[in-house]
Amino acid sequence: MFDSLDEQMKHDRDRESTMKERMMMWATIAVVSVALFAAVLFGVMKLA
């Protein structure tokens, strides 16, 4: 039961976006995360 559900979810994910789109999404998330971390770090350093 769960194997077929997992396979269906993978199939749905592959159908709605390409590998390039998924890689771009994860790259964007990584860049935004680093930028937010840097902004918080900069703000804490300015307070100290």
CYANA upper distance limits for C-alpha pairs under 8 A (distance plus 0.5 A):
  1 MET  CA      5 LEU  CA      6.95
  2 PHE  CA      6 ASP  CA      6.54
  3 ASP  CA      7 GLU  CA      6.67
  4 SER  CA      8 GLN  CA      6.56
  5 LEU  CA      9 MET  CA      6.68
  6 ASP  CA     10 LYS  CA      6.79
  7 GLU  CA     11 HIS  CA      6.63
  8 GLN  CA     12 ASP  CA      6.60
  9 MET  CA     13 ARG  CA      6.63
 10 LYS  CA     14 ASP  CA      6.60
 11 HIS  CA     15 ARG  CA      6.62
 12 ASP  CA     16 GLU  CA      6.80
 13 ARG  CA     17 SER  CA      6.90
 14 ASP  CA     18 THR  CA      6.85
 14 ASP  CA     19 MET  CA      8.27
 17 SER  CA     21 GLU  CA      6.56
 17 SER  CA     22 ARG  CA      7.23
 18 THR  CA     22 ARG  CA      6.89
 19 MET  CA     23 MET  CA      6.67
 20 LYS  CA     24 MET  CA      6.63
 21 GLU  CA     25 MET  CA      6.67
 22 ARG  CA     26 TRP  CA      6.81
 23 MET  CA     27 ALA  CA      6.56
 24 MET  CA     28 THR  CA      6.55
 25 MET  CA     29 ILE  CA      6.75
 26 TRP  CA     30 ALA  CA      6.65
 27 ALA  CA     31 VAL  CA      6.72
 28 THR  CA     32 VAL  CA      6.61
 29 ILE  CA     33 SER  CA      6.52
 30 ALA  CA     34 VAL  CA      6.71
 31 VAL  CA     35 ALA  CA      6.64
 32 VAL  CA     36 LEU  CA      6.60
 33 SER  CA     37 PHE  CA      6.63
 34 VAL  CA     38 ALA  CA      6.56
 35 ALA  CA     39 ALA  CA      6.63
 36 LEU  CA     40 VAL  CA      6.69
 37 PHE  CA     41 LEU  CA      6.55
 38 ALA  CA     42 PHE  CA      6.45
 39 ALA  CA     43 GLY  CA      6.59
 40 VAL  CA     44 VAL  CA      6.67
 41 LEU  CA     45 MET  CA      6.65
 42 PHE  CA     46 LYS  CA      6.69
 43 GLY  CA     47 LEU  CA      6.92
 44 VAL  CA     48 ALA  CA      6.94
